[in-house]
C-alpha cells in the first residue's frame, strides 16, 4: 500500500522501510512475543527512544535481561539421569 512512500488518501510522504534490516526490525516489532526477535525488538525500541517499553512493567514489550553482561538467557540443565533402555520401546 505504501510502496510509493505516499499516503493514498492525503498524498503526504510516509516512511517506508527499504533495506532488509529495517524491514526485519518492523517484523520483529509485530512479533515481539517471539523470543528469536528479542535482540531486534530491543534495537528497534532503542532507535525509537522508547525505553519505557523495555522493562518488567505490565506495559513493557520485552523484559530486561537478568544478566546485564549477556542478554541471552540459558535454560538450566536438567540433571536427572537418562533412562536406560531401547529407543523405540513402547510404554
Secondary structure, DSSP 8 states (H G I E B T S, - for coil): --TTSB-TTT--B-----SHHHHHHHHHHHTTTSGGGHHHHHHHHHHTT-GGGBSSSTT-SB---SSSS---------------S-TT---
